[in-house]
Amino acid sequence: MAIIEISTLKKQYAGNYVLKGINLSIEAGQIVGYIGPNGAGKSTTIKILTGIISDFEGTAIVMGMDVRENPVEIKQKIGYIPEQAALYDVLTPIEYLRFVGKLYQLQDAMIEKKSWELLGLFELGDKANSRMNGYSKGMKQKVLLISGLIHNPEIIF
């Protein structure tokens, strides 16, 4: 069974279609790279699949749920690491991850355990209590990646 199913997906901006009838089926366990030139609709497709954009034509099913009908349920089961994301860089990574963990309704003990485990894995454990406003772009990207993994998502975008 497909974990992601897209059928005749279309999306237009100002009367111009950026998605022109995409069909795609992804099975559980597959790793998929979605590539194309600027303006091809890659980000738009991902935003549809993650429930950020709901105004589109066609169908988008994620884990057996329609994206239009179940956006909150889908968001709880996926990890989304956007290319450009707002990061509260006046916080420390551990403070930021506590905030994100609460959004996913994780228990405090689980947030602490997963945060420290992932910070160590990404070699940021020794910087967990330093404000991120002094971090490099790569270090900030690591924190964003951890925030997308903290709740053990079934799919990562």
N, CA, C and O atoms as a GROMACS GRO file, in nm:
protein
  628
    1MET      N    1   0.084  -0.120   0.000
    1MET     CA    2   0.000   0.000   0.000
    1MET      C    3   0.087   0.125   0.000
    1MET      O    4   0.190   0.130   0.068
    2ALA      N    5   0.046   0.223  -0.075
    2ALA     CA    6   0.121   0.349  -0.085
    2ALA      C    7   0.105   0.430   0.043
    2ALA      O    8  -0.004   0.438   0.101
    3ILE      N    9   0.215   0.490   0.086
    3ILE     CA   10   0.211   0.578   0.202
    3ILE      C   11   0.179   0.721   0.159
    3ILE      O   12   0.128   0.801   0.238
    4ILE      N   13   0.211   0.752   0.032
    4ILE     CA   14   0.175   0.880  -0.030
    4ILE      C   15   0.116   0.848  -0.167
    4ILE      O   16   0.175   0.774  -0.245
    5GLU      N   17   0.002   0.905  -0.195
    5GLU     CA   18  -0.065   0.883  -0.323
    5GLU      C   19  -0.114   1.019  -0.375
    5GLU      O   20  -0.198   1.084  -0.312
    6ILE      N   21  -0.061   1.059  -0.489
    6ILE     CA   22  -0.102   1.184  -0.554
    6ILE      C   23  -0.167   1.148  -0.686
    6ILE      O   24  -0.114   1.068  -0.764
    7SER      N   25  -0.283   1.208  -0.712
    7SER     CA   26  -0.354   1.180  -0.835
    7SER      C   27  -0.403   1.309  -0.899
    7SER      O   28  -0.472   1.388  -0.836
    8THR      N   29  -0.366   1.330  -1.022
    8THR     CA   30  -0.399   1.448  -1.103
    8THR      C   31  -0.389   1.579  -1.023
    8THR      O   32  -0.479   1.663  -1.026
    9LEU      N   33  -0.278   1.594  -0.952
    9LEU     CA   34  -0.256   1.711  -0.867
    9LEU      C   35  -0.226   1.833  -0.953
    9LEU      O   36  -0.135   1.833  -1.036
   10LYS      N   37  -0.306   1.938  -0.932
   10LYS     CA   38  -0.289   2.064  -1.005
   10LYS      C   39  -0.294   2.180  -0.906
   10LYS      O   40  -0.368   2.176  -0.807
   11LYS      N   41  -0.215   2.281  -0.934
   11LYS     CA   42  -0.217   2.403  -0.854
   11LYS      C   43  -0.179   2.518  -0.943
   11LYS      O   44  -0.085   2.510  -1.022
   12GLN      N   45  -0.255   2.626  -0.929
   12GLN     CA   46  -0.224   2.745  -1.009
   12GLN      C   47  -0.210   2.867  -0.920
   12GLN      O   48  -0.271   2.877  -0.813
   13TYR      N   49  -0.129   2.958  -0.967
   13TYR     CA   50  -0.110   3.089  -0.904
   13TYR      C   51  -0.137   3.193  -1.011
   13TYR      O   52  -0.075   3.190  -1.118
   14ALA      N   53  -0.228   3.283  -0.984
   14ALA     CA   54  -0.262   3.391  -1.077
   14ALA      C   55  -0.293   3.337  -1.217
   14ALA      O   56  -0.253   3.396  -1.318
   15GLY      N   57  -0.365   3.225  -1.222
   15GLY     CA   58  -0.407   3.169  -1.350
   15GLY      C   59  -0.304   3.084  -1.422
   15GLY      O   60  -0.333   3.027  -1.527
   16ASN      N   61  -0.183   3.075  -1.367
   16ASN     CA   62  -0.077   2.993  -1.428
   16ASN      C   63  -0.056   2.866  -1.345
   16ASN      O   64  -0.033   2.872  -1.225
   17TYR      N   65  -0.065   2.751  -1.411
   17TYR     CA   66  -0.046   2.625  -1.343
   17TYR      C   67   0.102   2.598  -1.316
   17TYR      O   68   0.184   2.602  -1.408
   18VAL      N   69   0.135   2.571  -1.190
   18VAL     CA   70   0.270   2.528  -1.156
   18VAL      C   71   0.272   2.375  -1.142
   18VAL      O   72   0.376   2.312  -1.162
   19LEU      N   73   0.158   2.318  -1.109
   19LEU     CA   74   0.142   2.172  -1.108
   19LEU      C   75   0.034   2.140  -1.210
   19LEU      O   76  -0.075   2.196  -1.206
   20LYS      N   77   0.066   2.051  -1.302
   20LYS     CA   78  -0.023   2.029  -1.416
   20LYS      C   79  -0.070   1.884  -1.427
   20LYS      O   80  -0.066   1.825  -1.535
   21GLY      N   81  -0.114   1.827  -1.316
   21GLY     CA   82  -0.167   1.692  -1.321
   21GLY      C   83  -0.067   1.586  -1.279
   21GLY      O   84  -0.050   1.486  -1.349
   22ILE      N   85  -0.001   1.606  -1.168
   22ILE     CA   86   0.100   1.512  -1.120
   22ILE      C   87   0.034   1.386  -1.064
   22ILE      O   88  -0.066   1.394  -0.992
   23ASN      N   89   0.090   1.272  -1.098
   23ASN     CA   90   0.051   1.143  -1.041
   23ASN      C   91   0.177   1.081  -0.981
   23ASN      O   92   0.281   1.075  -1.045
   24LEU      N   93   0.165   1.035  -0.857
   24LEU     CA   94   0.281   0.980  -0.788
   24LEU      C   95   0.234   0.886  -0.678
   24LEU      O   96   0.138   0.914  -0.608
   25SER      N   97   0.303   0.775  -0.666
   25SER     CA   98   0.274   0.678  -0.561
   25SER      C   99   0.406   0.641  -0.494
   25SER      O  100   0.501   0.601  -0.562
   26ILE      N  101   0.411   0.654  -0.361
   26ILE     CA  102   0.532   0.623  -0.286
   26ILE      C  103   0.498   0.517  -0.182
   26ILE      O  104   0.404   0.533  -0.105
   27GLU      N  105   0.576   0.411  -0.181
   27GLU     CA  106   0.556   0.301  -0.086
   27GLU      C  107   0.633   0.327   0.042
   27GLU      O  108   0.734   0.398   0.042
   28ALA      N  109   0.586   0.270   0.152
   28ALA     CA  110   0.657   0.281   0.279
   28ALA      C  111   0.799   0.228   0.263
   28ALA      O  112   0.821   0.126   0.198
   29GLY      N  113   0.895   0.298   0.321
   29GLY     CA  114   1.034   0.257   0.315
   29GLY      C  115   1.112   0.315   0.199
   29GLY      O  116   1.235   0.309   0.198
   30GLN      N  117   1.043   0.371   0.101
   30GLN     CA  118   1.113   0.432  -0.012
   30GLN      C  119   1.174   0.565   0.029
   30GLN      O  120   1.120   0.637   0.112
   31ILE      N  121   1.288   0.595  -0.031
   31ILE     CA  122   1.350   0.726  -0.017
   31ILE      C  123   1.340   0.790  -0.154
   31ILE      O  124   1.389   0.736  -0.253
   32VAL      N  125   1.277   0.907  -0.160
   32VAL     CA  126   1.248   0.971  -0.287
   32VAL      C  127   1.309   1.110  -0.291
   32VAL      O  128   1.291   1.189  -0.198
   33GLY      N  129   1.381   1.139  -0.398
   33GLY     CA  130   1.430   1.274  -0.423
   33GLY      C  131   1.338   1.338  -0.525
   33GLY      O  132   1.308   1.279  -0.629
   34TYR      N  133   1.293   1.457  -0.496
   34TYR     CA  134   1.196   1.527  -0.582
   34TYR      C  135   1.270   1.647  -0.639
   34TYR      O  136   1.285   1.749  -0.572
   35ILE      N  137   1.316   1.635  -0.763
   35ILE     CA  138   1.403   1.738  -0.820
   35ILE      C  139   1.340   1.802  -0.943
   35ILE      O  140   1.252   1.744  -1.007
   36GLY      N  141   1.386   1.921  -0.974
   36GLY     CA  142   1.339   1.993  -1.091
   36GLY      C  143   1.389   2.135  -1.086
   36GLY      O  144   1.444   2.179  -0.984
   37PRO      N  145   1.371   2.209  -1.195
   37PRO     CA  146   1.418   2.348  -1.200
   37PRO      C  147   1.335   2.439  -1.108
   37PRO      O  148   1.227   2.402  -1.062
   38ASN      N  149   1.388   2.558  -1.083
   38ASN     CA  150   1.314   2.657  -1.006
   38ASN      C  151   1.179   2.682  -1.071
   38ASN      O  152   1.169   2.694  -1.193
   39GLY      N  153   1.075   2.690  -0.989
   39GLY     CA  154   0.942   2.718  -1.039
   39GLY      C  155   0.867   2.597  -1.090
   39GLY      O  156   0.757   2.610  -1.143
   40ALA      N  157   0.925   2.478  -1.076
   40ALA     CA  158   0.861   2.356  -1.127
   40ALA      C  159   0.749   2.304  -1.037
   40ALA      O  160   0.671   2.218  -1.079
   41GLY      N  161   0.741   2.355  -0.914
   41GLY     CA  162   0.634   2.312  -0.825
   41GLY      C  163   0.675   2.216  -0.716
   41GLY      O  164   0.589   2.156  -0.650
   42LYS      N  165   0.804   2.199  -0.694
   42LYS     CA  166   0.852   2.107  -0.592
   42LYS      C  167   0.805   2.149  -0.452
   42LYS      O  168   0.745   2.070  -0.380
   43SER      N  169   0.832   2.271  -0.416
   43SER     CA  170   0.791   2.321  -0.283
   43SER      C  171   0.639   2.323  -0.270
   43SER      O  172   0.585   2.292  -0.164
   44THR      N  173   0.571   2.358  -0.376
   44THR     CA  174   0.424   2.359  -0.374
   44THR      C  175   0.370   2.219  -0.347
   44THR      O  176   0.278   2.202  -0.268
   45THR      N  177   0.426   2.119  -0.412
   45THR     CA  178   0.383   1.981  -0.390
   45THR      C  179   0.403   1.941  -0.244
   45THR      O  180   0.313   1.883  -0.183
   46ILE      N  181   0.519   1.971  -0.189
   46ILE     CA  182   0.548   1.936  -0.050
   46ILE      C  183   0.454   2.010   0.044
   46ILE      O  184   0.406   1.952   0.141
   47LYS      N  185   0.427   2.136   0.016
   47LYS     CA  186   0.336   2.213   0.102
   47LYS      C  187   0.194   2.158   0.095
   47LYS      O  188   0.121   2.165   0.194
   48ILE      N  189   0.155   2.104  -0.017
   48ILE     CA  190   0.024   2.038  -0.028
   48ILE      C  191   0.024   1.911   0.056
   48ILE      O  192  -0.069   1.886   0.133
   49LEU      N  193   0.128   1.830   0.042
   49LEU     CA  194   0.135   1.703   0.115
   49LEU      C  195   0.144   1.721   0.266
   49LEU      O  196   0.101   1.633   0.342
   50THR      N  197   0.198   1.832   0.311
   50THR     CA  198   0.211   1.858   0.454
   50THR      C  199   0.091   1.936   0.510
   50THR      O  200   0.088   1.968   0.629
   51GLY      N  201  -0.005   1.967   0.425
   51GLY     CA  202  -0.125   2.036   0.472
   51GLY      C  203  -0.111   2.186   0.484
   51GLY      O  204  -0.199   2.251   0.539
   52ILE      N  205  -0.004   2.242   0.434
   52ILE     CA  206   0.017   2.387   0.442
   52ILE      C  207  -0.068   2.457   0.337
   52ILE      O  208  -0.123   2.564   0.363
   53ILE      N  209  -0.078   2.398   0.218
   53ILE     CA  210  -0.163   2.452   0.110
   53ILE      C  211  -0.281   2.358   0.093
   53ILE      O  212  -0.264   2.237   0.074
   54SER      N  213  -0.402   2.414   0.100
   54SER     CA  214  -0.522   2.329   0.085
   54SER      C  215  -0.601   2.360  -0.042
   54SER      O  216  -0.694   2.288  -0.077
   55ASP      N  217  -0.565   2.467  -0.110
   55ASP     CA  218  -0.635   2.508  -0.232
   55ASP      C  219  -0.565   2.450  -0.354
   55ASP      O  220  -0.473   2.510  -0.410
   56PHE      N  221  -0.609   2.330  -0.394
   56PHE     CA  222  -0.549   2.262  -0.509
   56PHE      C  223  -0.654   2.172  -0.574
   56PHE      O  224  -0.759   2.146  -0.515
   57GLU      N  225  -0.625   2.126  -0.692
   57GLU     CA  226  -0.712   2.032  -0.764
   57GLU      C  227  -0.649   1.894  -0.757
   57GLU      O  228  -0.527   1.881  -0.745
   58GLY      N  229  -0.731   1.790  -0.764
   58GLY     CA  230  -0.683   1.653  -0.759
   58GLY      C  231  -0.688   1.600  -0.617
   58GLY      O  232  -0.750   1.660  -0.529
   59THR      N  233  -0.621   1.488  -0.596
   59THR     CA  234  -0.620   1.428  -0.462
   59THR      C  235  -0.478   1.408  -0.413
   59THR      O  236  -0.386   1.380  -0.490
   60ALA      N  237  -0.463   1.422  -0.283
   60ALA     CA  238  -0.336   1.397  -0.215
   60ALA      C  239  -0.369   1.319  -0.088
   60ALA      O  240  -0.436   1.369   0.002
   61ILE      N  241  -0.320   1.196  -0.083
   61ILE     CA  242  -0.345   1.107   0.030
   61ILE      C  243  -0.211   1.077   0.096
   61ILE      O  244  -0.115   1.036   0.030
   62VAL      N  245  -0.204   1.097   0.227
   62VAL     CA  246  -0.083   1.068   0.305
   62VAL      C  247  -0.123   0.973   0.417
   62VAL      O  248  -0.209   1.005   0.499
   63MET      N  249  -0.060   0.857   0.421
   63MET     CA  250  -0.088   0.754   0.521
   63MET      C  251  -0.237   0.719   0.526
   63MET      O  252  -0.294   0.698   0.633
   64GLY      N  253  -0.297   0.712   0.409
   64GLY     CA  254  -0.438   0.675   0.399
   64GLY      C  255  -0.536   0.786   0.432
   64GLY      O  256  -0.657   0.764   0.433
   65MET      N  257  -0.486   0.907   0.458
   65MET     CA  258  -0.572   1.019   0.494
   65MET      C  259  -0.568   1.127   0.387
   65MET      O  260  -0.461   1.160   0.335
   66ASP      N  261  -0.683   1.181   0.356
   66ASP     CA  262  -0.693   1.290   0.260
   66ASP      C  263  -0.636   1.416   0.324
   66ASP      O  264  -0.672   1.452   0.436
   67VAL      N  265  -0.546   1.482   0.253
   67VAL     CA  266  -0.478   1.600   0.306
   67VAL      C  267  -0.577   1.712   0.339
   67VAL      O  268  -0.559   1.784   0.437
   68ARG      N  269  -0.681   1.727   0.259
   68ARG     CA  270  -0.779   1.833   0.285
   68ARG      C  271  -0.862   1.804   0.410
   68ARG      O  272  -0.895   1.895   0.486
   69GLU      N  273  -0.895   1.677   0.431
   69GLU     CA  274  -0.985   1.640   0.540
   69GLU      C  275  -0.913   1.616   0.673
   69GLU      O  276  -0.975   1.629   0.778
   70ASN      N  277  -0.785   1.582   0.670
   70ASN     CA  278  -0.712   1.544   0.791
   70ASN      C  279  -0.578   1.615   0.806
   70ASN      O  280  -0.478   1.549   0.838
   71PRO      N  281  -0.570   1.745   0.786
   71PRO     CA  282  -0.438   1.810   0.789
   71PRO      C  283  -0.371   1.803   0.926
   71PRO      O  284  -0.249   1.786   0.933
   72VAL      N  285  -0.446   1.816   1.033
   72VAL     CA  286  -0.386   1.814   1.167
   72VAL      C  287  -0.332   1.674   1.199
   72VAL      O  288  -0.221   1.661   1.250
   73GLU      N  289  -0.411   1.571   1.170
   73GLU     CA  290  -0.368   1.434   1.196
   73GLU      C  291  -0.241   1.400   1.117
   73GLU      O  292  -0.151   1.333   1.167
   74ILE      N  293  -0.236   1.447   0.993
   74ILE     CA  294  -0.118   1.422   0.911
   74ILE      C  295   0.003   1.495   0.968
   74ILE      O  296   0.111   1.437   0.975
   75LYS      N  297  -0.014   1.619   1.009
   75LYS     CA  298   0.098   1.697   1.064
   75LYS      C  299   0.156   1.632   1.189
   75LYS      O  300   0.275   1.645   1.216
   76GLN      N  301   0.074   1.562   1.265
   76GLN     CA  302   0.122   1.495   1.385
   76GLN      C  303   0.208   1.373   1.352
   76GLN      O  304   0.286   1.328   1.436
   77LYS      N  305   0.195   1.320   1.230
   77LYS     CA  306   0.265   1.197   1.193
   77LYS      C  307   0.383   1.218   1.099
   77LYS      O  308   0.454   1.124   1.066
   78ILE      N  309   0.403   1.342   1.055
   78ILE     CA  310   0.512   1.368   0.963
   78ILE      C  311   0.616   1.458   1.028
   78ILE      O  312   0.589   1.527   1.126
   79GLY      N  313   0.735   1.456   0.972
   79GLY     CA  314   0.839   1.551   1.007
   79GLY      C  315   0.862   1.640   0.887
   79GLY      O  316   0.880   1.590   0.776
   80TYR      N  317   0.861   1.769   0.907
   80TYR     CA  318   0.879   1.863   0.796
   80TYR      C  319   0.995   1.955   0.830
   80TYR      O  320   0.992   2.025   0.931
   81ILE      N  321   1.096   1.955   0.744
   81ILE     CA  322   1.210   2.041   0.762
   81ILE      C  323   1.217   2.132   0.639
   81ILE      O  324   1.273   2.094   0.537
   82PRO      N  325   1.160   2.252   0.650
   82PRO     CA  326   1.159   2.341   0.535
   82PRO      C  327   1.297   2.395   0.502
   82PRO      O  328   1.385   2.403   0.588
   83GLU      N  329   1.315   2.433   0.377
   83GLU     CA  330   1.442   2.488   0.333
   83GLU      C  331   1.469   2.621   0.405
   83GLU      O  332   1.580   2.645   0.453
   84GLN      N  333   1.369   2.705   0.411
   84GLN     CA  334   1.379   2.832   0.481
   84GLN      C  335   1.280   2.828   0.597
   84GLN      O  336   1.159   2.828   0.576
   85ALA      N  337   1.331   2.825   0.717
   85ALA     CA  338   1.242   2.815   0.833
   85ALA      C  339   1.275   2.923   0.935
   85ALA      O  340   1.389   2.966   0.948
   86ALA      N  341   1.172   2.965   1.005
   86ALA     CA  342   1.191   3.059   1.114
   86ALA      C  343   1.241   2.980   1.234
   86ALA      O  344   1.179   2.882   1.276
   87LEU      N  345   1.351   3.023   1.289
   87LEU     CA  346   1.410   2.958   1.405
   87LEU      C  347   1.424   3.066   1.512
   87LEU      O  348   1.485   3.171   1.487
   88TYR      N  349   1.370   3.042   1.628
   88TYR     CA  350   1.380   3.140   1.736
   88TYR      C  351   1.521   3.136   1.790
   88TYR      O  352   1.549   3.068   1.889
   89ASP      N  353   1.611   3.209   1.725
   89ASP     CA  354   1.752   3.194   1.758
   89ASP      C  355   1.795   3.266   1.885
   89ASP      O  356   1.913   3.263   1.921
   90VAL      N  357   1.701   3.331   1.954
   90VAL     CA  358   1.734   3.384   2.087
   90VAL      C  359   1.720   3.273   2.192
   90VAL      O  360   1.758   3.292   2.308
   91LEU      N  361   1.665   3.158   2.150
   91LEU     CA  362   1.655   3.043   2.238
   91LEU      C  363   1.778   2.956   2.224
   91LEU      O  364   1.855   2.970   2.129
   92THR      N  365   1.797   2.867   2.320
   92THR     CA  366   1.899   2.764   2.307
   92THR      C  367   1.835   2.647   2.233
   92THR      O  368   1.712   2.639   2.227
   93PRO      N  369   1.914   2.557   2.177
   93PRO     CA  370   1.853   2.440   2.111
   93PRO      C  371   1.761   2.361   2.205
   93PRO      O  372   1.654   2.316   2.163
   94ILE      N  373   1.802   2.344   2.327
   94ILE     CA  374   1.720   2.264   2.420
   94ILE      C  375   1.588   2.336   2.449
   94ILE      O  376   1.484   2.271   2.461
   95GLU      N  377   1.589   2.469   2.460
   95GLU     CA  378   1.464   2.544   2.480
   95GLU      C  379   1.375   2.532   2.357
   95GLU      O  380   1.254   2.512   2.369
   96TYR      N  381   1.435   2.545   2.240
   96TYR     CA  382   1.358   2.536   2.115
   96TYR      C  383   1.296   2.397   2.100
   96TYR      O  384   1.180   2.385   2.062
   97LEU      N  385   1.372   2.294   2.130
   97LEU     CA  386   1.321   2.157   2.117
   97LEU      C  387   1.214   2.127   2.220
   97LEU      O  388   1.122   2.050   2.192
   98ARG      N  389   1.222   2.187   2.338
   98ARG     CA  390   1.113   2.173   2.436
   98ARG      C  391   0.985   2.234   2.382
   98ARG      O  392   0.876   2.178   2.396
   99PHE      N  393   0.998   2.351   2.319
   99PHE     CA  394   0.884   2.418   2.258
   99PHE      C  395   0.822   2.331   2.149
   99PHE      O  396   0.701   2.310   2.147
  100VAL      N  397   0.905   2.279   2.059
  100VAL     CA  398   0.856   2.195   1.950
  100VAL      C  399   0.794   2.067   2.005
  100VAL      O  400   0.689   2.024   1.959
  101GLY      N  401   0.859   2.006   2.103
  101GLY     CA  402   0.805   1.885   2.164
  101GLY      C  403   0.667   1.906   2.223
  101GLY      O  404   0.580   1.818   2.213
  102LYS      N  405   0.646   2.021   2.284
  102LYS     CA  406   0.513   2.054   2.340
  102LYS      C  407   0.410   2.068   2.228
  102LYS      O  408   0.294   2.029   2.246
  103LEU      N  409   0.450   2.124   2.114
  103LEU     CA  410   0.357   2.135   2.001
  103LEU      C  411   0.311   1.997   1.955
  103LEU      O  412   0.197   1.981   1.911
  104TYR      N  413   0.398   1.898   1.966
  104TYR     CA  414   0.363   1.761   1.929
  104TYR      C  415   0.300   1.685   2.046
  104TYR      O  416   0.274   1.565   2.036
  105GLN      N  417   0.278   1.755   2.157
  105GLN     CA  418   0.213   1.698   2.276
  105GLN      C  419   0.293   1.582   2.335
  105GLN      O  420   0.235   1.487   2.386
  106LEU      N  421   0.424   1.590   2.328
  106LEU     CA  422   0.510   1.489   2.390
  106LEU      C  423   0.522   1.517   2.539
  106LEU      O  424   0.512   1.631   2.583
  107GLN      N  425   0.543   1.412   2.616
  107GLN     CA  426   0.565   1.426   2.759
  107GLN      C  427   0.703   1.488   2.783
  107GLN      O  428   0.796   1.468   2.705
  108ASP      N  429   0.716   1.563   2.894
  108ASP     CA  430   0.842   1.631   2.925
  108ASP      C  431   0.962   1.536   2.925
  108ASP      O  432   1.067   1.568   2.870
  109ALA      N  433   0.945   1.420   2.987
  109ALA     CA  434   1.056   1.324   2.995
  109ALA      C  435   1.098   1.278   2.856
  109ALA      O  436   1.218   1.262   2.829
  110MET      N  437   1.002   1.256   2.768
  110MET     CA  438   1.034   1.213   2.632
  110MET      C  439   1.102   1.325   2.554
  110MET      O  440   1.196   1.301   2.478
  111ILE      N  441   1.055   1.448   2.574
  111ILE     CA  442   1.119   1.563   2.506
  111ILE      C  443   1.265   1.572   2.547
  111ILE      O  444   1.353   1.588   2.462
  112GLU      N  445   1.293   1.562   2.677
  112GLU     CA  446   1.431   1.572   2.726
  112GLU      C  447   1.516   1.458   2.670
  112GLU      O  448   1.627   1.480   2.621
  113LYS      N  449   1.464   1.337   2.677
  113LYS     CA  450   1.538   1.219   2.629
  113LYS      C  451   1.572   1.231   2.481
  113LYS      O  452   1.687   1.216   2.442
  114LYS      N  453   1.470   1.258   2.399
  114LYS     CA  454   1.491   1.266   2.254
  114LYS      C  455   1.579   1.386   2.218
  114LYS      O  456   1.664   1.376   2.129
  115SER      N  457   1.559   1.499   2.285
  115SER     CA  458   1.639   1.619   2.255
  115SER      C  459   1.787   1.592   2.276
  115SER      O  460   1.869   1.618   2.188
  116TRP      N  461   1.822   1.540   2.392
  116TRP     CA  462   1.962   1.514   2.422
  116TRP      C  463   2.020   1.405   2.332
  116TRP      O  464   2.135   1.414   2.289
  117GLU      N  465   1.940   1.303   2.305
  117GLU     CA  466   1.984   1.195   2.217
  117GLU      C  467   2.016   1.249   2.077
  117GLU      O  468   2.122   1.219   2.022
  118LEU      N  469   1.925   1.328   2.022
  118LEU     CA  470   1.944   1.380   1.886
  118LEU      C  471   2.052   1.490   1.882
  118LEU      O  472   2.128   1.497   1.785
  119LEU      N  473   2.057   1.574   1.984
  119LEU     CA  474   2.163   1.676   1.987
  119LEU      C  475   2.300   1.610   1.989
  119LEU      O  476   2.394   1.657   1.924
  120GLY      N  477   2.312   1.501   2.064
  120GLY     CA  478   2.439   1.427   2.066
  120GLY      C  479   2.470   1.365   1.932
  120GLY      O  480   2.583   1.370   1.884
  121LEU      N  481   2.370   1.306   1.870
  121LEU     CA  482   2.387   1.242   1.740
  121LEU      C  483   2.434   1.342   1.635
  121LEU      O  484   2.516   1.309   1.549
  122PHE      N  485   2.384   1.465   1.642
  122PHE     CA  486   2.420   1.570   1.547
  122PHE      C  487   2.536   1.657   1.597
  122PHE      O  488   2.562   1.765   1.543
  123GLU      N  489   2.604   1.609   1.699
  123GLU     CA  490   2.723   1.675   1.754
  123GLU      C  491   2.696   1.817   1.802
  123GLU      O  492   2.778   1.907   1.782
  124LEU      N  493   2.580   1.836   1.865
  124LEU     CA  494   2.546   1.967   1.921
  124LEU      C  495   2.522   1.959   2.073
  124LEU      O  496   2.482   2.057   2.134
  125GLY      N  497   2.547   1.844   2.132
  125GLY     CA  498   2.521   1.826   2.275
  125GLY      C  499   2.594   1.926   2.362
  125GLY      O  500   2.537   1.974   2.461
  126ASP      N  501   2.718   1.959   2.328
  126ASP     CA  502   2.795   2.054   2.408
  126ASP      C  503   2.751   2.199   2.387
  126ASP      O  504   2.796   2.289   2.458
  127LYS      N  505   2.663   2.221   2.290
  127LYS     CA  506   2.613   2.356   2.262
  127LYS      C  507   2.463   2.370   2.290
  127LYS      O  508   2.401   2.468   2.251
  128ALA      N  509   2.407   2.271   2.357
  128ALA     CA  510   2.262   2.265   2.380
  128ALA      C  511   2.209   2.381   2.462
  128ALA      O  512   2.091   2.414   2.453
  129ASN      N  513   2.295   2.444   2.542
  129ASN     CA  514   2.250   2.554   2.626
  129ASN      C  515   2.307   2.689   2.582
  129ASN      O  516   2.308   2.785   2.660
  130SER      N  517   2.354   2.696   2.457
  130SER     CA  518   2.405   2.822   2.401
  130SER      C  519   2.298   2.882   2.311
  130SER      O  520   2.231   2.810   2.237
  131ARG      N  521   2.282   3.012   2.316
  131ARG     CA  522   2.186   3.081   2.229
  131ARG      C  523   2.223   3.057   2.083
  131ARG      O  524   2.340   3.061   2.045
  132MET      N  525   2.121   3.033   2.002
  132MET     CA  526   2.145   3.000   1.862
  132MET      C  527   2.176   3.120   1.774
  132MET      O  528   2.211   3.102   1.657
  133ASN      N  529   2.163   3.243   1.826
  133ASN     CA  530   2.191   3.359   1.743
  133ASN      C  531   2.338   3.369   1.704
  133ASN      O  532   2.374   3.448   1.617
  134GLY      N  533   2.424   3.290   1.768
  134GLY     CA  534   2.565   3.285   1.729
  134GLY      C  535   2.599   3.161   1.648
  134GLY      O  536   2.716   3.139   1.616
  135TYR      N  537   2.500   3.081   1.614
  135TYR     CA  538   2.523   2.956   1.540
  135TYR      C  539   2.544   2.984   1.392
  135TYR      O  540   2.492   3.081   1.338
  136SER      N  541   2.619   2.897   1.328
  136SER     CA  542   2.633   2.902   1.183
  136SER      C  543   2.503   2.852   1.119
  136SER      O  544   2.418   2.794   1.187
  137LYS      N  545   2.488   2.876   0.989
  137LYS     CA  546   2.370   2.828   0.918
  137LYS      C  547   2.358   2.676   0.928
  137LYS      O  548   2.249   2.623   0.948
  138GLY      N  549   2.470   2.606   0.916
  138GLY     CA  550   2.469   2.460   0.924
  138GLY      C  551   2.424   2.410   1.060
  138GLY      O  552   2.350   2.312   1.070
  139MET      N  553   2.469   2.477   1.166
  139MET     CA  554   2.427   2.438   1.301
  139MET      C  555   2.277   2.460   1.320
  139MET      O  556   2.209   2.377   1.380
  140LYS      N  557   2.227   2.571   1.268
  140LYS     CA  558   2.084   2.599   1.276
  140LYS      C  559   2.004   2.494   1.198
  140LYS      O  560   1.898   2.450   1.242
  141GLN      N  561   2.057   2.455   1.081
  141GLN     CA  562   1.990   2.351   1.001
  141GLN      C  563   1.984   2.220   1.079
  141GLN      O  564   1.884   2.148   1.070
  142LYS      N  565   2.087   2.188   1.154
  142LYS     CA  566   2.086   2.066   1.235
  142LYS      C  567   1.975   2.072   1.340
  142LYS      O  568   1.905   1.974   1.362
  143VAL      N  569   1.960   2.187   1.404
  143VAL     CA  570   1.854   2.203   1.505
  143VAL      C  571   1.717   2.188   1.439
  143VAL      O  572   1.628   2.124   1.495
  144LEU      N  573   1.700   2.246   1.321
  144LEU     CA  574   1.573   2.231   1.249
  144LEU      C  575   1.548   2.085   1.212
  144LEU      O  576   1.435   2.036   1.222
  145LEU      N  577   1.651   2.017   1.169
  145LEU     CA  578   1.638   1.875   1.137
  145LEU      C  579   1.597   1.795   1.260
  145LEU      O  580   1.509   1.709   1.253
  146ILE      N  581   1.659   1.823   1.373
  146ILE     CA  582   1.623   1.755   1.498
  146ILE      C  583   1.478   1.784   1.533
  146ILE      O  584   1.407   1.695   1.578
  147SER      N  585   1.434   1.908   1.513
  147SER     CA  586   1.294   1.943   1.547
  147SER      C  587   1.195   1.867   1.460
  147SER      O  588   1.082   1.842   1.502
  148GLY      N  589   1.236   1.829   1.339
  148GLY     CA  590   1.151   1.751   1.252
  148GLY      C  591   1.152   1.602   1.284
  148GLY      O  592   1.067   1.527   1.235
  149LEU      N  593   1.248   1.559   1.365
  149LEU     CA  594   1.262   1.418   1.401
  149LEU      C  595   1.218   1.385   1.543
  149LEU      O  596   1.198   1.268   1.577
  150ILE      N  597   1.203   1.487   1.627
  150ILE     CA  598   1.186   1.466   1.770
  150ILE      C  599   1.066   1.378   1.807
  150ILE      O  600   1.068   1.311   1.911
  151HIS      N  601   0.963   1.377   1.726
  151HIS     CA  602   0.841   1.302   1.758
  151HIS      C  603   0.833   1.169   1.683
  151HIS      O  604   0.726   1.109   1.675
  152ASN      N  605   0.945   1.122   1.629
  152ASN     CA  606   0.951   0.995   1.555
  152ASN      C  607   0.849   0.989   1.443
  152ASN      O  608   0.762   0.902   1.444
  153PRO      N  609   0.858   1.079   1.346
  153PRO     CA  610   0.759   1.082   1.238
  153PRO      C  611   0.765   0.958   1.150
  153PRO      O  612   0.868   0.892   1.137
  154GLU      N  613   0.652   0.928   1.091
  154GLU     CA  614   0.644   0.815   0.998
  154GLU      C  615   0.696   0.852   0.860
  154GLU      O  616   0.743   0.767   0.785
  155ILE      N  617   0.688   0.981   0.826
  155ILE     CA  618   0.737   1.033   0.698
  155ILE      C  619   0.814   1.160   0.728
  155ILE      O  620   0.774   1.240   0.813
  156ILE      N  621   0.926   1.179   0.658
  156ILE     CA  622   1.003   1.302   0.672
  156ILE      C  623   1.007   1.373   0.538
  156ILE      O  624   1.046   1.316   0.436
  157PHE      N  625   0.965   1.498   0.540
  157PHE     CA  626   0.974   1.584   0.421
  157PHE      C  627   1.083   1.685   0.446
  157PHE      O  628   1.110   1.769   0.360
   0.00000   0.00000   0.00000
